[in-house]
C-alpha cells in the first residue's frame, strides 16, 4: 500500500483501552519469564501447554479447577502447584491468569484476577456479554494491567500473510469481503452439545470470533451492522456418546447473516450457520479494486493464501511472509507478555470486546429489523513479522 492510499481503518478512532494505558511495575515484562496461573483445565488445555513447552517467555506455575483431582493430575504433569481458584488468583508467584473456564465464568474470574493485580488472558469470548467485557476493560485500565483474549489464530501465517498482501496494496483498496461458516450443528459429534443451543451459543457466538477477528485484522474495526437470523427447528438430536438419540431444546438462532461496515468503508458479508449439510464457499475472501484474496480457515494458524490480481487468468498461492510460524493456542498470551509495558498485545482485550459487541449487534439487528451502530472503536493490531514462536 502506498503512502498516499488510505489504510483500511482509521487509527485516530481507537479507544484509550486499545492504545496505551499507564505503565505499572511488571518485572515479568523486563526479561523474566511470565509466571502463568491457569484456571479451568478442560480439553483445550493441552494445546496451550504444548505451545508453552515449545516457546520461551512463559512458565506455568499454578493450576486450578473445580475438579481437584484433575488439577492434581495436571500439576503432576507440568510441575506446577495445584491450588483452589481463590488461592491461585491471590498467589504472589502468579503474574498472569490464563482463564480457560466456561464462558459464563469468564468475567468473574477475570475481575478477581485484575483486583489481585494480575494480567488476564482468556478463552473466547472475553466475557459472556458486552457489558461485562466493557467493565473488564475499565477495571484493567484503572489497574494499569493488560488484558488479552482468544482467538489468537489470526497471529499465525495464514491471516498475517493475507494482511501483508493487503497492506502492500497488491489488491488495491479493499472494498468488500465475505466470510462463511456453514455446517451441521455440533450435536453430530459432541456428546454434550446443550450449551451450543442456549443463550450465548449458536453458530455466531461459537464460530464468529474466529471470522470476525480475522476481518477486523484484515480490514479494520466495524462501525455498524445489519443482521438477519433464523432457527430451523426447536430441537436437535444428539448424534454420539452415551446420550445419542436424546433431544435437546434450541433457544438461539441457528443461521445468522450480517453485513458489517468497516471504518475504511469496506463491507463484509458474513454467514454463520448450523443449518447446512456442507459448503464449498471459501472461509474468507477479500476483494479490492485491483485483485481478490482467498484467506485460509481462521480457526487455524496457517493454510494457503491465494491471490488473483486484475488481468490474471488464474489464482496463485502466496508464500508465507508474516505471522508466527508453527503457532498454536496460547501464542496470543506469549505475544501479550512480550509486549512492552503500557501497550496491549495483538490479541488484546479491546479487540475481543469489539468483536463481542459486533456479534451482539448482529443478533440485535436481526431482532429489531434495523441497522445497529457499534460504540467501541479499535484500530487493527500491529502486524506480526515472520517469526518463530
N, C-alpha and C positions, 0 to 999 in steps of 0.2 A: 504494500500500500504506500503510495507516495505521500509526501508530507502535505500536499495540497488537498488530498482527499479526506473527507470526514471519516472518523472512526465509527464503528458500529454501535457505539454508545457514547454518552456524554459524561465523562468523569466528574464534571462540576456538579452533577446532580446527586452524587453519592452522599449517604448519610454519614454522620460522625462515626457511628459504630462500624461502618465498613471501611474506614480510613485509619485514623490514628487515635489512640486513647492515651491517657497519662501513663508513663512507664512506672513500674513498681520494681522492687528488688526481687529479681528472679535469677538466682545463681545458675539454675539449670539452663538458662539461655546464654550463658557465658562460657560454654565449653564442656561442663559436666553433663553426662547423660541424664536425660529427664527420667525421673522415677515414676513409673506408671502404677496406678491402682485401678484394677478392673472390677466393675460392679456388673453382675449379670454374666453367667458363664454358660450360655446356650450354644447352639450349633455353630453360629458364626464365629465363635471364639477362636477356633482352630486356625482360621485364615489370618486373623490378627496376629496370633502367636507366631505363625510361620513367617510373616513379614518382619516382626521384631527380631526374630532369630537371625534373619539374613541381612539386617541393616544395623547401622550404628546410630546412636543418638537417643535410644530409649531402653530402659530396663524395667521389666515387670517386677515389682517388689511386694505387691499385696493383691489379693483377690477376695471377692465376697459374692455370696449368692444366698438366696433364701434356702436352698438345699445345702446344708452344711457339709454333707458327705461329698457332694460334688465339689465344693470349694476346697475341701481337704485333698481330694484327688488331684485337682488342678495345681494346688500348691506343691504337692509332691513332685509333679511332672515338671514344674517350672522353677522350683527353688524359691518361690515367693511364700509369703506368710498368708495363711487363711484367717480372715477377720470377719466380723459382722459388718454390715453396711455402715452403721454409725461409727464404728471403730476405724474403718478404712477412710471415711471422709475426714475424720479428725486426726488421722495419723500424721505425725510430723515428718515421716520419711516419704510421704507421697507428694509429688509435685503436681501431677496431672491425673484427673479421674477420667478413665475411659468408661463411658456409660453405655453398656450393652443390654440394658433392661428392656422390658416390653414398652411400647410407645406410651402407654398410659402413665408409666412411672418416670419417663424421661425428665420432665420438668422438676419434679420433686427432688430427684437425686441431684440434678444439675444445680438447683438452687442451694441445696445443702452444701455441695462442694464449693461453690462460689463463696458462700458465707464463711466457710472454713479457710478461705484463701487459696483454693486450688483452681488451676485452669481446668477447663472441661472440654472434652471431645466426645461426641455421642453418635450413635447409630441414627439412621433416619427414622422418623422425622426428628428435627431438633426438639420439638415438643408436640403434644397432642393437638394443640390449637395455636393459631397465630397470636392470640392474646398472650398465651403462656410464653411463646417464643419472644415476643417483644419485652415481656417482663424479664426474661433471662438476659437479654442484651442490655437492658437498663442496669441490671444488677452487676453484670460483668464490667460495664463501663464505669460504674461507680467504684468498683473494687480495683480497677486497673488490671483486669485479668483477661487473657484471650479465651475465646471460645471457638470451637470448630465442630463440624458435623458432616456425616456421610450424606451423599455418596462422594467418594474421592476417586471414583473410576475416571473422572474427567481429567485427572492429572497424569494418566498414562499416555502412551504414544499415540493411541487412536485419536482421541478428541484433540490432543495438543498438536499433532501434526496437521489435522484439519484446520485448526485455528491458525497455525503458521501460514498455511496456504491462503487463508482469507486475509490475514494481516499483510501479506506480501502484495496484495492487490491482484492476485492471479485470476480471480473470478470477478474482478471489478467491484462495484458497490453492491453489497448484499441487499436483495430486495424481498426474498421470501425463503421459507424453509418448511418442510413437512416432517413430522415425527409420528411413527406408528408402532404401537404395541397391540397386537391382535392375536388372541389365543383363547382356548377354552379356559375355564376357571381352574384355580389351583386345587379344587377338590378332586381333580383327576388323580393327583399324586400325593397330596398332603393328607396324612391320616387324621389331622385335627384342624380343618380349614375354617372353623367357625368365625374366627376374628377377621378373616378377609371379607366377610359379608355383614359385619357390624359397623356402626358409625366409626369413621376413621379408617375404614378399609376400602375395598373396591379397587379397580384397576388404576385409577388416577392416583390415589394416595399411596398405593403399594409400589407401582412401577413408575409413576410420573416423576418422582425425584430424579431418577437417572436421566430421563429425557429432557426435563426442563432445566436441570442444572447444566446439561450439555448445551442446550440452546442459549442460555444466558452466557455461558463461557464463550460461545462462538459469536453471538450477536449482541450481547449486552442485556441490560435489565429490561423489565417489562413495565409498561405504563398503563395498559388497560387490557381487558379480556372480554370476549363474548363466548358463552358456552351453551351447550345443549347436552342432555343426558337422558338415558332410558334404563329401565330394568326389565329384562326379558322374561323373568319368571320369579315367582315369590319364594321358591325353594330350590335348593341344589341337593344332589345326591353324592355322598362321599364314595369315592371310587376305589379306595385302597385302605389297607390296615384293618385293625380289629373292628372299626366302625363302618366298614364297607356296606353300602346299601342304606345307611341311615340318612334321613332327610334333615336338612338344616334350613332355617329361615334366612331370607335375604332382606336386609334393611338399607342397602345402598344402591346407587346407580352402578350398573354393570357394563355400560357402554357410554363413554364420555367423549365428546368432541369439543374443540375450542379453537379460537383464533386469538393469538397474542400479538399485541403491538409492541415492538421493541423501541428503545429510546432513539435509535438511529433511523427508525421508520420502517424497518423490515417487518413483515408479517409472517408469523409461524402458525401453521395449522397442525393441531395435534389430534390423534385418535388413540384412545386408551380403552381396550375392550377385553372383557372376559366372555364375550358372546360370539367369538369367531372360531371356526374349526381350524383355520390356518390362513396364512397370508404370504404373498411374495413381495410385498411392499418393502422397500428399504427402511431400515430403522430410522435414519435421519438423512435428509438431503437438504443442501443449501444451494440456492440459486442466486446468481449475481448477474450484473449487466454484461459480463464477459465470459461467464462459464458456470458450470454446475459441479457440485462436490457431493460425493456419497460418503457418509460418515459411518464407521462401524458401530456395532452394538454398544450403547452407552452403559450397559450393565457389565461390560468387560473393560479391561485396561488397555487392550491392544486390538489389533484387527486391521484389515486393509482399508486404506483411504484411497478412493478413486476420484479422478478428475477428468472432466471433459470441457475443454475451452471452446469458445466460439470458432467455428470453422473446422474443428477437428472431426474426423469421421468415426472415432471410437474413444472409449474410456481408457485411461491409463492409470496404473497404480502408482501412488506416491510413496517413496521410501520414507520410513520414519525419520523425522527431522527435529522433533521436540517431544518433551514428556519424560516421565520417569520410566526407565527401562526395567522390565521384569517386575513391575509393580504389583502389589496385592493390597487387600483390605488393610487399612492402617497407615498407608502412605500419607494420607491427609494429616494424621496425628504427627507423623515424623516431620512433615512439612511445617506444621504448627510450631513444634519445639525447636526447629531450626531457624525460625523467623525471628529477626531482631525484636527486642522488647519495644512495645509501643506500636507494633503493627500486627495486623491479622495474617494468619496463614491463608493459603489459597482456598482451602476448603473451610471457609470461615463460617461462624455462626450467623453473621449478617447475610451471607449468601443463602444459607439454609433457610433462614427466616423469610427471606424474599421469595424463595421458591414455594415455601409453605403458604404464604399469602396468595401467590398466584393460583395455586391449586384450589384453595378455598374459594377464591373469587370465581374460578371457572364453574364450580359447583353452585355457587351463589347466583351467578348469571343464569345458569340453566333453570334454577327455581324461579327467579324473578323476571326472566324474559327481557333482560336489558344489558347493556354494556356496563361493566364494573371497573372503576379506576383502581389502580394499585397505589397504595400510600407510601410504601417503602421504596427507596431508591438504592441501587447498588451498582458500582462500576464493575467491569469484568476483572477477575483476579489477574495478577501478573502472570505472564506466560511462563511455562516451565521449559528451560533449556533441555536438550537431550542429555540426561543424567542418570546414572545408576543409583538405585536407592541406597 
